[in-house]
């Protein structure tokens, strides 16, 4: 069973009536930017989700763009059970913001881990390419290594650079100790 989508304005109306809003993004994403009052239940922890969270009220799920939530809607609906009325915010947090609805941003929190990986991989590839062109062709090993790492991450779901970045000092706010996300 999939979940119907609703516009952010309709979600706001349901929330004003007592509905429960659940943010399924990861801890680093939720820490940086969130809809006020949204409960954080990361999709990666779906198996541990408390099914009684809604107490008979409608449940509204959201992610950043809506794509992740829609892709996992059957799992989310199955976790809540057939008697629970549930929805997905069409366009997610991005559409919520575009609709002029309130969003809390904490710029003291680090960038989302995915963005850190993109910046790191892009910087290494660019630097290696420039050094390969200007200094020595041996530097072309760097972008080749980065490319192999990205392919490996895409195929296996394991990203070595993300695991290294999780341990970086600026990410300790969100991750505490390595591999353990801070509860929001």
C-alpha positions in Angstrom: 0.0 0.0 0.0 1.4 3.4 -0.9 0.6 6.7 0.8 -1.2 9.6 -0.8 0.7 12.9 -1.3 -0.6 16.2 0.0 0.5 19.8 -0.6 2.4 21.6 2.2 -0.5 23.9 2.8 -2.8 20.9 3.4 -0.2 19.3 5.6 -0.1 22.5 7.7 -3.9 22.4 8.0 -3.7 18.8 9.3 -0.9 19.6 11.7 -3.0 22.5 13.1 -5.7 19.8 13.7 -3.3 17.6 15.7 -1.6 15.4 13.0 1.9 14.1 13.6 4.7 15.2 11.3 7.6 12.7 10.9 10.9 13.6 9.3 12.5 10.5 7.9 15.9 12.1 7.0 19.1 11.2 8.7 20.3 12.9 11.9 22.7 15.2 10.2 20.1 16.5 7.8 17.5 17.0 10.6 20.0 18.8 12.8 20.8 21.3 10.1 17.3 22.1 9.0 13.9 21.0 10.1 10.2 21.8 10.2 9.2 23.1 13.7 7.5 20.3 15.6 8.5 17.5 13.3 9.5 14.3 15.0 12.7 12.7 13.8 12.6 9.0 12.9 15.4 8.3 10.4 14.4 5.9 7.6 17.6 3.9 8.4 16.0 3.2 11.8 12.6 2.3 10.5 12.6 -1.2 12.1 12.9 0.5 15.5 10.0 3.0 14.8 7.4 3.2 17.5 4.1 2.3 15.7 2.1 3.9 18.5 3.6 7.3 17.8 0.4 8.6 16.1 -2.1 7.8 18.9 -5.0 7.7 16.4 -4.0 10.9 14.7 -3.1 11.3 11.0 0.6 10.9 10.3 2.5 13.0 7.7 5.9 11.9 6.5 8.5 14.1 4.8 12.1 14.1 3.6 14.1 16.8 1.7 12.5 16.6 -1.7 9.8 14.0 -1.3 11.5 11.4 -3.4 12.9 9.3 -0.6 9.6 9.3 1.2 7.6 8.3 -1.8 10.1 5.5 -2.6 9.6 4.1 0.9 5.9 4.9 1.3 4.8 1.2 1.3 7.3 0.4 4.1 6.2 3.4 6.1 2.5 2.6 5.6 3.1 -1.0 6.6 4.8 0.0 9.7 1.9 2.1 10.9 -0.8 -0.4 10.1 -4.1 -0.2 8.1 -6.1 1.8 10.6 -3.7 4.8 10.5 -4.4 7.7 8.1 -1.0 8.7 6.6 0.3 11.0 4.0 3.5 12.2 2.3 4.3 15.9 1.9 4.6 16.5 -1.8 8.0 18.0 -2.5 9.1 17.5 1.1 11.0 20.1 3.0 11.9 22.0 -0.2 8.2 22.5 -1.1 7.4 23.4 2.5 10.0 26.2 2.4 8.8 27.3 -1.0 5.2 27.6 0.3 6.5 30.1 2.9 5.9 27.8 5.8 8.3 27.9 8.8 11.6 26.1 8.7 14.3 26.2 11.4 17.9 26.3 10.2 20.8 25.8 12.6 23.9 27.0 10.7 26.1 26.0 13.6 25.4 22.4 12.6 27.8 20.9 10.0 26.7 20.4 6.4 24.9 17.2 5.7 27.3 14.3 5.3 26.3 13.7 1.6 27.2 17.3 0.8 30.5 17.0 2.6 31.4 13.9 0.6 30.4 15.7 -2.6 32.6 18.7 -1.7 35.5 16.4 -0.7 35.3 14.1 -3.7 34.9 17.1 -6.1 37.8 19.0 -4.6 40.1 16.0 -4.7 39.1 15.2 -8.4 39.6 18.8 -9.4 42.9 19.2 -7.6 44.3 15.9 -9.0 43.3 16.8 -12.5 44.8 20.2 -12.3 48.0 18.9 -10.8 48.1 16.1 -13.4 47.8 18.7 -16.2 50.3 21.2 -14.7 52.8 19.2 -12.6 53.0 15.5 -13.4 50.7 12.9 -15.0 51.1 10.8 -11.8 48.6 13.1 -10.1 45.9 11.7 -12.4 45.9 8.8 -9.9 43.9 11.0 -7.5 40.8 11.5 -9.6 41.0 7.9 -10.7 41.0 6.8 -7.0 38.1 9.2 -6.2 36.1 7.9 -9.1 36.7 4.3 -8.1 35.6 5.2 -4.5 32.4 6.8 -5.8 31.6 3.8 -8.0 32.2 1.4 -5.1 29.9 3.6 -2.9 27.2 3.5 -5.5 27.4 -0.3 -6.0 27.9 -1.4 -2.4 26.3 1.3 -0.4 29.6 1.7 1.6 31.3 5.1 1.3 34.8 5.2 2.9 35.0 9.0 2.6 31.7 9.3 4.6 33.0 7.1 7.3 36.2 9.2 7.6 34.1 12.4 7.6 31.8 11.1 10.3 34.9 11.1 12.6 35.9 14.6 11.7 35.9 17.1 14.6 33.2 19.3 13.2 30.8 16.3 12.9 31.1 15.2 16.5 28.1 17.5 17.3 25.8 15.3 15.2 27.5 11.9 15.4 28.9 11.9 18.9 31.1 8.9 18.6 31.7 7.2 15.2 28.8 5.4 13.7 26.3 6.5 16.3 23.9 9.3 15.4 22.7 11.8 18.0 19.0 11.6 18.8 17.2 14.8 18.0 
